[in-house]
Amino acid sequence: FCYTENFVVVPDHQVVFKMSEMITGGSPVVYDKEKVSRFGVLDKYADDGSSIKWVEVPDCFCFHLWNAWEEPETDEVVVIGSCMTPADSIFNENNEELKSVLSEIRLNLKTGKSTRRAIISPENDVNLEAGMVNKNLLGRKSKYAYLAIAEPWPKVSGFAKVDLSTGETKKFIYGNQKYGGEPLFLPRDPNSETEDDGYL
């Protein structure tokens, strides 16, 4: 899940847990094609879940969410995540090539509608997975995300700094036959005015 200044955002995707599948020898995590993916938006200080607002986001499975924030001028909550297809490829044997697309998902709390766009243009896209934004901006609008380049899947051949508004991507590749883990961004100073002033 992720959060904004006033809300908690809870994904409810088409990938579900079914204990009965595991008992019969399969993966307990399966893709339910009858279900429509959605995100729930709940006030952070709600006493219970009765006031949650659900917004459908069809054919969306974000295994990881990086940040979220509110844009009150459009009544939207913006969610940044890596959306995977096929949705259950990391849990089940699947011959289809996995694609993890860094995406901006907009949840309109007034209309109940959603939009989704790929942040990086298709010709420059790579599988971007584990990573983070500047932790001082969690729940508030951030400009950058630092993510692992999961190529060839599931190995991590480098990491990328992505401008979330333009899609501009700067990559650091570990080198031929060298693999690493997910990047960690540490702000140089918690009071810095510059979001990307820090260390990876």
Number of C-alpha atoms within 10 A of each C-alpha: 17 20 24 22 13 14 21 19 26 16 21 21 22 21 20 14 14 14 13 11 13 12 10 9 8 13 16 16 17 19 18 15 11 7 14 14 21 22 22 19 24 20 18 13 9 12 8 9 11 8 12 17 16 20 21 19 21 15 17 25 23 24 19 18 22 26 25 28 24 21 14 10 6 12 14 20 21 24 25 24 25 24 26 24 17 18 24 20 17 15 13 14 9 11 8 9 10 17 19 24 23 29 22 21 23 24 28 18 17 10 10 12 14 19 13 17 12 18 23 20 13 9 6 9 16 19 22 26 28 21 21 21 23 22 16 15 15 18 21 17 16 22 15 20 22 27 28 27 29 23 15 11 14 12 14 23 22 22 26 21 22 22 17 20 12 11 17 15 18 11 14 12 15 13 9 7 6 11 16 15 16 20 21 17 19 16 18 13 12 14 9 12 8 11 19 20 14 14 10 12
